Amino acid sequence: MMMMKVEVESRKMIKPVTATPSELRSYKISIIDELNPSMHVIRILYYPSSDSAAAGKLSIINLEESLARILPLFYPLAGRYIKEKHMVDCNDEGAEFSVASVDCDLLTVTGGGGGGGGGSSADNLNHLLPLEIGAADEPTDPILALRINKFRCGGVAIGVCASHRISDSASLGIFLTALADAAAGRESAVIKPDFDSPVFFPSENLPPLDFGVSRTRDTSVVCERFLFDKNAISILRDTANPEWRSSAGRPPSRVVVVSTVLTQALLRADRAKNGGVSRASLIAQAINVRERTIPPVSKHAWGTWVSLSYLEHTAEQTNHSLEVDEYPGLVRKMRETTMQGVKDCPRILSDKEFGRWVLVDSYFDAAKKASSPDYKVIWITDWSKFGEYELDFGFGKPVWVSLADVPLQDLFILMNTKHNDGIEAWVYLHESDMPFFRQEYEDIVKTMLIADPKIHANN
């Protein structure tokens, strides 16, 4: 796999066009934000070549100016995190904005786009990000950074990092939508975020949960990407429940069926790696609680507004789910668990003790089990519903939206595809687990007669 060379041409700090008022100078984070690992939430958006170099240059200038215009609304993003005080000093130091040149064509990376990005391995994509993913939480670290990567063909890739200390993936989606509106001159449509999450669950000065994230890249965690097109999704649904087409019920969602087949493969891989012996398992599925609470948390609420639904099995139950329940039974269980998690959302704010357990204490418990040799904990998060394929910053709409190598293991992140009818799954595992996973996954899809789903490996 070719290693692309990325050379930074310019780097500057973009300050808000208007100063942050003194009463907003200190932003105390919530207890939920405190638990996040020290890292960035990321996105890379790929755009084909513009009509001319001059038009591309104007789009870059416009994007820089648009960022300055919306930063007053997103004022903590221009500040710096003070970890001793668990707060952001909203000092208007600025968001980092850089421009870089890449020594290859866009197609070399995207492989044609449309989902899958077969041209480049996941670790290669980290070169398109403005910061190391784990370089967060120090007083000199920008909370937000953008890089415009210019390819030889005239195409661009916009790499974005936002500190997970104050942001979740939905927060980053809110910001990117606002930036696109500003770049298009739709100032009246620009989203005004809500920074009230610390009011509901104030900081308790807790340390971040330890997921082993360091400031430099951990090469022992590897990534493979699995593309499920609409035909594969249809087969997964039919395998889960052949009767759904003739019944009045709704089919299982594409997220549920993809999550399940990946989970089944990883549990089987774990058993194979451990000499045919299953471990206890915990499957943690993230749920965006925005607009699901009573009273409702705003759709544009900033910060970490994520609960987790849990499907827990003893070692015997894990083995039973693989041998007896198999794929259809696991789909049913994972679907029911997620639905129950959604049903629990209205209580999060109205019953603070319950809300604390759902958002904080259960997360502590899951993280503790993840470090136990007796458990296999799988983390699943759905990032397929943020509308990123509609984001036009002046370069048109993206042909691909990707992640990169993320330093967390036993993690599935599910992304949308360009035509909004498939799932691109990013699977992050320890390098010793990946061969077992790949084999089990291939055995499962052969059984289901899914015709050679595209697999893009980090190798």
C-alpha positions in Angstrom: 0.0 0.0 0.0 1.4 3.3 -1.1 2.2 5.8 1.7 1.1 9.3 0.6 3.2 12.3 1.5 1.4 15.2 3.1 3.2 18.5 3.4 1.7 21.3 5.4 1.9 24.7 3.5 0.3 26.9 6.2 -1.0 26.8 9.7 -2.8 29.5 11.7 -5.2 30.1 14.5 -8.6 31.4 13.5 -10.1 33.6 16.2 -13.8 34.4 16.6 -14.8 37.6 14.7 -16.2 38.9 18.0 -14.7 38.4 21.4 -16.3 35.9 23.9 -18.2 37.9 26.6 -16.5 37.8 30.0 -19.5 35.9 31.6 -18.9 33.1 29.2 -15.1 32.9 29.7 -15.2 29.7 31.8 -17.0 26.6 30.5 -17.1 23.9 33.2 -17.6 20.5 31.5 -20.2 18.0 32.6 -19.5 14.8 34.5 -20.2 12.8 31.3 -17.6 14.7 29.4 -15.1 14.1 32.2 -15.2 10.3 31.5 -14.3 10.5 27.9 -10.8 9.4 26.9 -8.2 12.1 26.1 -8.6 12.1 22.3 -10.3 13.8 19.4 -13.5 13.0 17.6 -12.6 12.9 13.9 -14.0 13.2 10.4 -12.5 13.3 6.9 -14.6 14.5 4.0 -13.4 14.0 0.4 -14.4 16.3 -2.5 -13.6 15.9 -6.2 -11.6 18.5 -8.1 -13.2 21.9 -8.6 -13.6 23.7 -12.0 -10.4 25.7 -11.5 -7.5 26.2 -9.1 -8.7 29.7 -8.5 -12.2 28.6 -7.5 -10.6 26.1 -5.1 -8.5 28.8 -3.5 -11.5 31.0 -3.1 -13.4 28.2 -1.4 -10.6 27.7 1.1 -10.5 31.4 1.9 -14.3 31.4 2.2 -14.2 28.4 4.6 -11.5 30.1 6.8 -13.7 33.3 7.0 -16.8 31.2 7.7 -15.1 29.5 10.6 -14.2 32.8 12.1 -17.9 34.0 11.8 -19.4 30.9 13.5 -16.9 30.6 16.3 -18.7 33.1 18.5 -21.6 30.7 18.6 -19.3 27.7 19.3 -17.0 29.8 21.6 -15.5 26.9 23.7 -14.0 25.5 20.5 -11.7 28.5 20.3 -10.6 28.1 23.9 -8.2 25.8 25.7 -8.9 23.0 28.2 -7.5 23.4 31.7 -7.6 19.8 33.0 -6.7 20.7 36.6 -9.9 22.7 36.8 -12.0 20.5 34.5 -13.0 23.6 32.5 -12.4 25.3 29.2 -10.8 28.7 29.3 -12.8 30.4 26.5 -9.9 32.8 25.8 -10.5 33.1 22.0 -7.0 31.7 21.3 -8.5 30.2 18.3 -9.2 27.0 16.3 -6.3 25.6 14.2 -6.7 26.0 10.4 -4.1 24.4 8.1 -3.6 23.8 4.4 -1.5 20.9 3.1 -0.6 19.4 -0.3 -0.8 15.7 -1.0 1.5 14.0 -3.5 -1.2 11.8 -5.1 -4.6 12.0 -6.7 -7.9 11.8 -4.7 -8.8 8.5 -6.4 -5.7 6.9 -4.9 -7.3 7.4 -1.5 -11.0 7.0 -2.2 -10.8 4.2 -4.7 -13.7 5.8 -6.6 -15.7 6.9 -3.5 -19.3 6.1 -2.9 -18.4 4.3 0.3 -15.6 1.9 0.9 -12.6 4.0 0.0 -10.6 1.0 -1.3 -7.6 3.1 -2.3 -6.0 3.6 1.1 -5.5 1.8 4.4 -7.0 3.3 7.5 -3.6 4.2 9.1 -2.7 6.1 5.9 -5.7 8.4 6.4 -4.4 9.7 9.7 -2.0 11.8 7.7 -5.0 13.8 6.5 -5.9 14.9 10.0 -4.6 18.2 11.4 -3.7 16.6 14.8 -2.7 13.2 16.3 -6.0 11.7 17.6 -4.6 11.3 21.1 -3.1 14.8 21.3 -5.7 16.4 23.5 -6.3 17.9 26.9 -3.0 19.8 27.3 -3.2 23.6 27.7 -1.6 24.1 24.3 -3.8 21.7 22.4 -6.4 23.2 20.1 -9.9 22.0 21.0 -10.8 22.3 17.3 -8.6 21.9 14.2 -9.3 21.7 10.5 -7.0 20.9 7.6 -7.6 21.3 3.9 -5.6 18.7 2.1 -5.1 19.5 -1.6 -4.5 16.6 -4.0 -2.6 16.7 -7.3 -5.9 16.3 -9.3 -7.5 19.4 -7.6 -9.6 17.4 -5.2 -9.5 18.1 -1.5 -10.0 16.2 1.8 -11.1 18.2 4.9 -9.8 16.6 8.0 -11.4 17.7 11.3 -10.5 17.0 14.9 -12.7 18.1 17.9 -11.7 17.4 21.5 -13.7 14.5 22.9 -13.3 16.3 26.3 -16.3 18.6 25.3 -17.7 16.9 22.2 -19.3 13.7 21.0 -19.8 12.7 17.4 -23.2 14.4 17.2 -21.6 17.6 18.5 -19.1 17.5 15.6 -22.0 16.9 13.2 -23.7 20.0 14.6 -20.6 22.1 14.1 -20.0 20.8 10.5 -23.6 21.6 9.5 -23.3 25.1 10.9 -20.0 25.6 9.1 -21.4 24.4 5.8 -24.4 26.8 6.2 -22.1 29.7 6.9 -19.8 28.9 3.9 -22.9 28.8 1.6 -24.0 32.3 2.9 -27.0 30.9 4.8 -26.2 32.9 7.9 -29.9 32.9 9.1 -29.9 29.1 9.0 -26.7 28.6 11.0 -27.3 26.4 14.0 -27.1 27.9 17.5 -25.7 25.2 19.8 -26.9 24.7 23.4 -24.0 24.5 25.9 -26.2 23.6 28.9 -25.2 20.0 29.5 -23.1 20.8 32.6 -26.3 22.3 34.2 -27.9 18.9 34.2 -24.9 16.8 35.2 -22.2 19.1 36.7 -18.6 18.2 36.9 -17.4 16.1 39.8 -13.7 16.4 39.0 -13.5 12.8 38.0 -10.5 11.5 36.0 -11.1 10.2 32.4 -11.7 6.5 32.1 -8.6 4.6 31.1 -8.9 3.1 27.7 -5.1 3.1 27.1 -5.1 6.1 24.7 -1.8 7.9 24.4 -0.8 11.0 22.6 1.1 9.0 19.9 -0.5 6.4 17.7 -0.8 2.9 19.0 0.1 0.5 16.2 -1.1 -2.5 18.1 -4.7 -1.4 17.4 -5.6 -2.1 13.8 -8.6 -1.2 11.6 -10.5 -3.0 8.8 -13.4 -1.6 6.9 -16.4 -3.6 5.8 -18.8 -2.3 3.3 -22.4 -3.5 3.4 -24.4 -2.3 0.3 -28.2 -2.4 0.1 -28.2 -6.0 -1.3 -26.1 -7.2 1.7 -28.4 -5.3 4.1 -31.4 -7.0 2.5 -29.9 -10.5 2.9 -29.0 -9.8 6.5 -32.6 -8.7 7.2 -34.0 -11.8 5.4 -31.7 -14.1 7.3 -32.7 -12.5 10.6 -36.4 -12.8 9.9 -37.6 -14.3 6.6 -41.2 -13.4 7.5 -40.8 -9.7 7.8 -41.7 -8.9 4.2 -45.1 -10.6 4.5 -45.8 -9.3 8.0 -46.9 -5.9 9.3 -43.8 -5.5 11.4 -40.8 -3.4 10.6 -37.6 -5.1 9.5 -34.6 -4.8 11.8 -32.6 -1.7 11.0 -29.5 -1.8 8.9 -27.5 -0.7 12.0 -28.9 -3.6 14.0 -28.2 -6.3 11.4 -24.7 -5.1 10.7 -23.9 -4.7 14.4 -25.1 -8.2 15.0 -23.1 -9.9 12.3 -20.0 -8.1 13.4 -20.7 -9.0 17.1 -21.3 -12.6 16.2 -18.0 -12.7 14.3 -16.0 -11.1 17.2 -17.5 -13.4 19.9 -16.7 -16.4 17.7 -13.2 -15.1 17.1 -12.7 -14.6 20.9 -13.8 -18.2 21.5 -11.4 -19.5 18.8 -8.5 -17.4 20.1 -9.2 -18.8 23.6 -9.0 -22.4 22.6 -12.7 -22.9 22.0 -13.8 -21.5 25.4 -16.2 -18.5 25.4 -15.9 -15.7 27.9 -18.6 -13.6 29.6 -19.6 -10.9 27.2 -21.0 -7.4 27.3 -22.3 -5.6 24.2 -22.5 -1.9 24.7 -24.5 0.0 22.1 -24.4 3.8 22.1 -27.7 5.8 22.0 -28.0 9.5 21.2 -30.4 10.8 23.9 -31.0 14.2 22.3 -34.7 14.9 21.9 -35.5 11.6 23.7 -35.5 12.9 27.3 -38.3 14.6 29.3 -37.9 17.5 29.2 -36.2 17.1 25.8 -32.5 17.7 25.5 -32.1 20.0 22.4 -31.3 18.5 19.1 -28.4 20.9 19.0 -27.1 20.2 22.6 -23.3 20.3 22.8 -21.3 17.8 24.8 -21.6 14.1 25.4 -25.3 13.1 25.4 -24.9 9.4 24.9 -26.3 6.5 26.9 -25.4 2.9 26.5 -27.7 -0.1 26.2 -26.2 -3.4 27.4 -26.6 -7.0 26.4 -24.7 -9.1 29.0 -24.1 -12.8 28.9 -22.3 -15.2 31.2 -19.7 -17.4 29.5 -22.4 -20.1 29.1 -24.9 -17.7 27.7 -22.3 -16.3 25.3 -21.7 -19.8 24.0 -25.4 -20.5 23.8 -26.0 -17.4 21.7 -23.4 -18.6 19.2 -24.5 -22.3 19.1 -28.2 -22.1 19.6 -29.5 -18.5 19.1 -27.0 -17.9 16.3 -27.5 -14.8 14.1 -31.4 -14.5 14.1 -31.5 -14.9 17.9 -28.7 -12.4 18.5 -30.4 -9.9 16.1 -33.6 -10.1 18.2 -31.7 -9.7 21.5 -29.7 -6.7 20.3 -32.7 -5.0 18.8 -34.7 -5.5 22.0 -31.8 -4.2 24.1 -31.5 -1.0 22.0 -35.3 -0.4 22.0 -35.3 -0.7 25.8 -32.4 1.8 26.0 -34.4 4.3 23.9 -37.5 3.7 26.1 -35.4 4.5 29.2 -34.3 7.9 27.8 -37.4 9.9 29.1 -36.3 9.1 32.7 -32.8 10.4 32.3 -33.6 14.0 33.3 -36.8 13.5 35.3 -35.2 10.8 37.6 -31.7 12.1 38.2 -30.6 9.0 40.1 -31.6 6.9 37.2 -30.0 9.3 34.8 -26.7 9.2 36.7 -26.7 5.4 36.5 -27.5 5.4 32.8 -25.0 8.0 31.7 -22.2 7.6 34.3 -22.2 4.7 36.7 -23.1 2.0 34.1 -20.3 3.4 31.9 -17.8 3.0 34.8 -19.0 -0.6 35.2 -18.6 -1.4 31.5 -15.1 0.1 31.4 -14.1 -2.0 34.4 -15.3 -5.2 32.8 -13.5 -4.2 29.6 -10.2 -4.4 31.6 -11.1 -7.8 33.1 -9.6 -11.0 31.5 -12.9 -12.7 32.2 -14.9 -10.5 29.9 -15.2 -9.6 26.2 -16.7 -6.1 26.0 -17.7 -4.8 22.5 -18.5 -1.2 22.0 -20.8 -0.2 19.1 -21.6 3.3 18.0 -23.8 4.5 15.1 -22.5 7.6 13.2 -24.6 7.0 10.1 -27.3 9.6 10.7 -25.5 12.9 10.7 -26.1 13.9 7.1 -22.4 14.3 6.2 -22.9 13.5 2.6 -24.9 16.7 2.2 -22.1 18.9 3.6 -21.0 21.4 1.0 -18.3 23.8 2.1 -17.9 25.3 -1.4 -16.4 22.2 -3.0 -19.7 20.4 -3.8 -20.9 17.4 -1.9 -18.4 14.7 -0.6 -17.8 11.5 -2.5 -16.7 9.8 0.7 -16.7 10.5 4.4 -14.2 8.5 6.4 -12.6 8.0 9.8 -9.0 6.9 10.3 -7.0 4.7 12.7 -8.7 5.3 16.1 -6.8 4.1 19.3 -9.6 2.1 20.8 -10.1 -1.6 20.5 -13.1 -3.9 20.4 -15.0 -1.0 18.8 -17.4 -0.9 15.8 -18.2 2.5 14.3 -20.9 2.4 11.7 -20.8 5.1 9.0 -23.3 5.9 6.2 -22.7 5.3 2.5 -23.0 8.0 -0.2 -26.4 6.8 -1.3 -27.8 6.4 2.2 -28.7 2.8 1.7 -25.7 0.9 3.2 -23.3 0.8 6.1 -19.5 1.1 6.1 -18.3 -0.5 9.3 -15.0 0.5 10.8 -13.8 -2.3 13.0 -11.0 -1.6 15.5 -9.3 -4.6 17.2 -6.0 -5.6 18.7 -3.7 -6.8 16.0 -3.7 -10.3 17.5 -7.5 -10.5 17.3 -8.0 -9.4 13.7 -6.9 -12.6 11.9 -9.4 -14.6 14.0 -12.1 -12.0 13.4 -11.5 -11.9 9.7 -11.8 -15.7 9.4 -15.0 -15.9 11.4 -16.6 -13.0 9.5 -15.8 -14.6 6.2 -17.3 -17.9 7.4 -20.5 -16.2 8.5 -21.0 -14.3 5.3 -20.3 -17.3 3.2 -23.0 -19.1 5.1 -25.4 -16.2 4.4 -24.5 -16.2 0.7 -23.5 -12.5 0.8 -21.5 -12.2 -2.4 -18.0 -11.0 -1.4 -18.7 -7.9 0.7 -15.8 -5.5 0.1 -13.2 -5.7 2.9 -10.5 -3.1 3.1 -7.7 -4.1 5.4 -5.2 -2.1 7.3 -2.1 -3.8 5.8 
